Structure formats: C-alpha cells, structure tokens
Amino acid sequence: MQGVVIKSTGSWYIVKTDDGQLLNCRIRGKFRMQDIKSTNPIVVGDKVKLSQEEESFLIDELFDRKNIIVRKSVNLSKQTHILASNVDQAILMVSMKSPQTSTGFIDRFLVSAQAYGVEVIIFFNKVDLYDETTLAQLEERRSVYEKIGYKSLSKSALNDDLSEVKEIMKGKVNMISGHSGVGKSTLLNMLQPNLNIQTQEVSEQHQQGQHTTTFSEMHDLDFGASIIDTPGVRGFGLIEMDKYELGDYFTEFFKLKSQCKFNNCLHINEPNCAVKLALENSGVAPSRYKNYLSMLEQDDESFRVNHYDK
C-alpha cells in the first residue's frame, strides 16, 4: 500500500492512500535509527509505503523526494528541520508591518529554496493596512525581487479578489510559509472557507503573530490545487553549505560569476569582481548583497531573536 503524508504531528502521521483512504500511521523504529540529520524523518508531502500489523498501520519505506524546503533547527543547531517535500512551488507570505518581514528572512528562504530547486512566489500581504509611504517601500522591495526573476503578488488576502492566486496555484502542490501572523491561515480560509483554519490577531505590544498552525498539513482545494500549510516561523536558519556555493543561490550573482576574475570569487575583496561592480552600478540591490555577507558569516543569533530587523 502506498500514499502521501498529508499531516504530521511528530509521532503520528495521516497518510492519504492511492485509493483515497485516510490512515493514521506510525513510522517503524528503523527510521529513527538511521543516520538522519533531520529532526523529522517523515514530512508532509512524502510518498511512502505502508504495511498493516493487526489494527495498526506502519510507514515502512520513504520514496525518493523530488525536493524539500529545509531550515536549520532552532533548538538543535547540528540538525535540520524539513518543512515539506515534493512541492511544485512555495508561496512565501511577507508583510511590511504587523509583523514586519525582513529582507534577511526573505533571502534566507529564497536561498534554501534555490538550493533544492523549488520555485518561490513572494506574496506581499496586508496592502490594505499600509499608508502611502509604506506602499512605496513595498513596491521598491517588490521591484528588487521581480528584477532578478521572482514572481510576486501584492494583495490583501482578506479583502482582495484572489482569482489570480488560484490560477497560479491550480494543478500544483503548493507550500505556504512565513512568519506567524503574516496571513497564511487567512489566505487559506479565503481560498476555501470550509477549511475553518483558526486565525489570531497580531500582538499589539510585540507586533508579532501568535502560532495558530501547530503542525504541517496538506489540504486539497476545490479549484484543483493542493497546499501544504506550515507553522509560522520567527526566523529561517540556513543549513550549512559551502561558502563558495552560496553565491550560486543568489540568482543575480550566479549570472555574473563567469565575469569575475577568479573562479572561486566570494565577491568580498577580490579584484575585478563582477558582482561588486554591479553593486556599485545599481545592478545588484544593496539589501541582497548585505544579506549575502550576513549568510557568509552564518550569524545564527540574528534570526533567533524575537523581533524583525529591517
């Protein structure tokens, strides 16, 4: 028997079988005994093989994954936490305030997705709450990402028409991610009201969202799409990667690297660096370059604090 994991609660998994059954399953101990560096060996989106022992169903085998979205585990620095697998695209929901999403968070997410070949759409939410100055800042930020090839949307999930969003999602397995309080659950409820996903107001004191989604879950939507709803995250820790490869996951850096004097250019102090030259000539956004340097340094503490930097 085979199926797809549609919900994970840490110890129990709900698997939708190929014939449409929903089964509560546990995983065999061998998964926990294997040399797995992830805190969660089985995740939503995984395709698995099942067996039945008396009244229980067990996950025996994990089939190869097409891709994953992964971040460093906050509490276990040597381990990773996989948010979802086998996704066709990720929707990163961001906001300019209540809570504010930093460019550092956005770029870390984009780098992780790029490393595993996952297309990302950036959804700038809550536009109905912004004044003219904030809207101008939003358009400037949106322009930074669209110029380097990322598709973006600028809408109010609560009050705007979402037909464009539905069209983008149709026929695909989508993953939705972002800070707590950024509007993920609101978007899902507006796309399909009968989901009745809990929402909660952003804390006025801290301007942060409160967790309403505690476990990842995949939902089939009426308009022919699937979406994996993931718990809100305060920060997005990058997994360890070779510093000479990091620039390859910044799409605009990758396009320029062949023009650098040195093949292993880190784009810091090297002479005749095409990325630094583009930075000076407004071909690379200063925020992107700053975040690249921050990632090179792997300053983990910067994304574990309970506020969002600009």
Beta strands, then each sheet from edge to edge (+ up, - down):
strand 1: 2-8
strand 2: 13-17
strand 3: 22-27
strand 4: 47-53
strand 5: 56-62
strand 6: 68-72
strand 7: 80-85
strand 8: 89-94
strand 9: 119-124
strand 10: 151-154
strand 11: 173-177
strand 12: 217-221
strand 13: 225-229
sheet 1: 1+ 2- 3+ 5+ 4- 1+
sheet 2: 6+ 7-
sheet 3: 10+ 9+ 8+ 11+ 13+ 12-
end
